[in-house]
Amino acid sequence: MDYLTLLRAVESVVRGKREVAEYLLAALLAGGHALLEDIPGVGKTLLALTLSKVLGLSFRRFQFTSDTLPSDILGSFIFDVKKNDFVFKPGPIFTNIFLADEINRASPKTQSALLEAMAEGQVTVEGETFKLPEPFFVIATQNPLEEWGTFPLPHSELDRFMVKTSVGYPPPDIEREILAGENPYERVKKLKPLLKKDFILAERERVKRLELKEDALDFAYRVVEATRKHPDVLIGVSTRGAIHWISFGKALSHMRELPFLPKEILKECAVKVLAHRLVLKDSSLKGEEEIIEEILREVS
């Protein structure tokens, strides 16, 4: 598969955002999930919808609010008069790409409803377990934490997201073209699927088998270890975070037709994969991204 062609198809709708589209696709191929933190109105929903269309995957969007209940997402049992029994009615999470829009507006209890789905590809309702479609990919969006009416995601949930990135404003010249052009949602309707589910699942297996060189493994280990010993860090990168970093790097390498995962790819994506996993000490005057960049320089 020529992933450049696929990314160009996405960029025909979401202009000037090839990097974030590439990172979302890499997270999908690596079997992870993505978190987009940004202000409203910059195209997060449009990007997720466009990606699902070119990949040929089912898509559901759910708007989180402060009164959202776990059953609103997972589903619930309802009484069927014809069957004279309770039957399970699946919630919107039963899809390939689930857009959890403004996830930090929901209460911590509702946010935690996603954990089993993200980790194991299944949900449990009233003691019964239901498998989710494959592939299953969560794209969660959140507003900046200083906005009113939001609940910060707990560290345990942040650690479930393979990559955290943002969309941001488009470049000035492209934004002028967007303002003067066709409604982007009309362009989405014209897109045709370029992939099928079976191909995506097969690509996931190819990503897993991509070779990991000893020097890249050593580099990853030393960076992760350094996050745990940094004087400004209370909690460093977890083992799961290290696995996510390598898996995400493999997916990027595969998309770029590289036969193995080089250190350069790990360096490129380190901030997006590792920074949101750090818990800093109250005395720290640095930010998470700044600390990761500092560690990369020292380890290199």
Buried (B, 14 or more C-beta within 10 A) or exposed (E): BEBEEBBEBBBBBBBBBBEBBBBBBBBBBBBBBBBBBBEEEBBBBBBBBBBBBBBBBEBBBBEBBEEBEBBBBBBBBEEEEEEEEEEBEBBBBBBBBBBBBBBBBBBEEBBBBBEBBBEEBEBEBEEEEBEBBEBBBBBBBBBEEEEEEBBEBEBEBBBBBBBBBBBBEBEEEBEEEBEEEEEBEEBBEEBEEBBEBEEBEEBBEEBBEBEBEEEBBEBBEEBBBBBEEBEBBBBBBBEEBBBBBBBBBBBBBBBEEBEEBBBEBBBEBBBBBBBBBBEBEEEBEBEBBBBBBBBBEEBE
